[in-house]
Amino acid sequence: MYSVSPIEYLDSLLIDYILVPHRTSFTAQATAESAHIKDHTLSKVIVIGSGFRMSMVVVPANCIVLQSDLAQILNTPSLNIIPESQFADRFPECEVGAMPPFGKLYGMDVYAAKEILEKKSIIFNGGTHNLLIKMSTRDFLEVSGAKSISFGYKAVTLANARKAQDKNRLW
C-alpha cells in the first residue's frame, strides 16, 4: 500500500514550507542544537493514547509532557505515552520518531502547546532524523487540525528531563 510522505502531503495542499537540513539526531534537544535553533523554537511530537485511540501532543523541544495532568485535561484517565515501537507502523513514510504532527494525514487528533500556536511559524521533524519542516502556524493549523492546550506540559532543563524520564512519569 502506498503512503504519502509528509512533503508530498504539503505539496498536494499547495502549502508553503522551508526544509531545514541538519546533522542526524534522535532527540529534540540534539536536533535543536544541530539545526542551530533554540530548543523552545523547535516543536516535538509525543504520541499519547488510551486503548486503541492515539493522538499527538506537540510541545516545545525543551518541554516534557505531564502524563497525569494531560489525562485530566483530556478527561482520559487511562491515558499513556505510547512507546515508538507501538506506533511506528502508523507512519510508514517516516523514520521512527520523526513523524510530523499532521493529524489530518494520519487520522489522529493533535493537541499543541498554546505558545507554539501563538508564534508566526512552527518548526518540527519532517519525517527523517535529519530534516525539519518550517511553515506558518496558520498553515500548520490547517493541515494538523490542532487544538490548543495550555496545561499538561512544562519547560525543563535537559538534566531535569533526564531525571523525569528515569522516573518513567514524564516525557
N, C-alpha and C positions, 0 to 999 in steps of 0.2 A: 504494500500500500504506500502510495506517495504522500509525503507530508510536506507542507510548505515551510520553508526556512523563515526565520524572523525577518531577514532582509527582503525576501520575496513577498512576504506579507505586507510590509511597509510600502514596497514598490507598487503592489497591486492596489493599494489605497491612495496612491499618489501623495504619500506623506513625505515631507522634507525631513532629513536627518543627516547627521555627520557621523562617520565612523572614526573611532579613536583607537588606533592600534597601540598595543603595549606589550611588554615582556610577559610571557606566560606566567600567570599567578593563580592561586587557588583559594585565596581568602580575600575578603573585601578590603581589608586594611592593606594587604600586599598589592592588590590591584590599584588602589588609590595612589600608593607610593610609586608604583611602576608607571602609571599614566600621568604622574606629576599633577594630581589634583587633590584637593583637600578631602579628607575622609568624610566630612559631613556633606560634601557636594555629591559624592558618589552614592547611588542607591543600591541596596542589595535586596534580594528576594529570599524570603523564608516561606517554605510550604508548610501549611498547617492543615489539620483535618480532624474529622470526627466520623468514625465509621468509614463509609466509602466515599464521603464527600471531602474534596480537597479545595483549598483556597490559597491565594498568595498574599503575603504581607510584604509591603515594600517600605523599608526604613533606611535612613542614612547609614552609611557603612560603619560609622562609629557608634551605632546603637545595637542594643540587644532587645529581643522580644521577651516580654514578661508573660510567660505562658498562662499563669493563673489569672492575671489581670485581663489579658486578651480574651480568655474563655468567659470571664464575667461580662465584659463589654459586648461580646458577640452572643451572649446568652447560650453558650455551648459548654456545659460543664465537663464533657469528656474530650475537650479539645486537646490535641497533641501537636508537637512539632514533628513533622514526618521526616524520617531519615532519607537521604538522597537515593539509597538503594531501592526504596519502596515507590519512588515516583519517576525514576529515570525513563521508563518506557512511555511515559506521558508526553515526553518532549523528544521525539525521535530525531529531529533535525538539530538538536543541541547537544553539546558536551554536558555530561552530568554536572549539575550545579551551576551551569552558566546560562540558564534559560532567562529570557527577558520577561517582564511582567505584563504579558499581553493576554489578559483574561479572556477576551473575546475569541482569540485564536485557539486557546487551549480549553475553552469551556469551563473556566474557573472564575469564581469571584476574586476580586482584587481589593485589598484594603491598603491604603497608602497613608503614611505619616503626613499629618497636616502641613508641617514645614516644608516637605518636598513639594506638595501641590501649590504652595504659595510662591514658589520660585518661577522664574520665566522659562527655565529649561530643566530637563532631568537627564541624568546620565546613568546607564545601567549596562549589565552584561548583554552582549549581542549574540549569544548562542555559542560562543567559544571562550576559552580562558585567556585569549589574547586580543580580544576586540570588544570595545564598548560602543554603545549607541548613544548619541546625544540628540535630543529632539525637544521641541517646545512642549511645555507641560500641557497646553491646550490640546495638542495632537495626541499626547500620551493618554489623556483622559478619554479621548475618542476611541483609541484602539484598545484600551485596557478596561474601560468601564469602571475604573477605580472609585471606591468610596473612601472618603476622608476619615481618618481616625486621629485622635489627639492623645490617646492613652494606650497602654499595653506594650510600651517600649520605652527605653531610656538610653541616653548617651552615656558611654563609659570609656574609660581609658583602655588600652589594649591589655594591660596587666589585669584589670578588673574583669574584662570579658573572658579571659582565660580561666580565672577563678570561678566565674559563674558557670562556664561550660563544664568545668571539672565537677561542680556540684550537680550537674545534669538538670538544672532548673531553667536555665535561660539559654538563648541562642543569639 
